Amino acid sequence: MSTTAETTGRTVDAGGIATHYHDVGTGDPVLLLHGSGPGVSAHANWRLNMAALAEQGHRVLAPDLVGFGYTERPEDVYYSLETWRDHVWAFLDALGIERASIVGNSLGGRIALAMAGQHPERVDRMVLMGAPGVGMTITEGLRALRAYQPSEQNMRQLLLDCFAVDKSIITDELVRDRYRASVAPGAFEAYREMFFSDRHAGSQLGIAEEQVTSVGTPTLLVHGREDKVVPVQVAWNMVQLLPDADLAVFARCGHWTQIERAGDFNDLVGRFLGRQP
């Protein structure tokens, strides 16, 4: 399905789900949660960030959420925000981690918010990158993601149109790896179940203002100014509602700040995670 680097992770039983993950570095644990685009995985999402954050003194953990990447896709799974949230808690429990910081990209950011709302004592700090929130609407970029039909050309066009301002980062290797991941056994069927079935998870990802204002976790919001999937206005709405939040907006950048502006992202997030209370 992809490169050797993709497959060099580990597997752990997380709540009965064989969960593939990457574990890099030592220090305070930092959990990286990927987004929900077709062909996504922890490695695809965070390949430019894991080692950099580990070098700054963190134990970096990046799991493939249930339904994505190399993690098991149980036939009877019901994909929902609660399913993903509970899967991540089970993953942390399986590794014996009581408390961690969370960096969430897009869907991963929404999961992070759900986790901080449910068990704030277990979340040290939180980074929400290109994450949906209050004021989120169905954008053209989101429609394009959900309309994806597997082919290498469709994947190339999707990545070029929706994710990056700097088109040079959409390499043949990236397109090939994301396409192959999107057609791995059960992958596209799971994607359809998540977002197109009568009970799909996409309708469950909204959040009310009162839910946001109750989350006191120190938070950094990071957003690309030209994000076509989640408009930057959503981040501005959220920074005004979260009790303890900063916002960084990257110019000439789309939905992938961690890839398009990897160096700046790693420096900024590393400083935030290492900041003393």
Secondary structure, DSSP 4 states (H G I P E B T S, - for coil): ---TGGG--EEEEETTEEEEEEEE--SEEEEEE---STT--HHHHHTTTHHHHHHTTEEEEEEPPTTSTTS---TT---SHHHHHHHHHHHHHHTT---EEEEEETHHHHHHHHHHHH-GGGEEEEEEES---TT----HHHHHHHT--S-HHHHHHHHHHHT-SSGGG--HHHHHHHHHHHTSTTHHHHHHHHHHSTT-GGGG----HHHHHT--S-EEEEEETT-SSS-HHHHHHHHHHSSSEEEEEESS--S-HHHHTHHHHHHHHHHHHH---
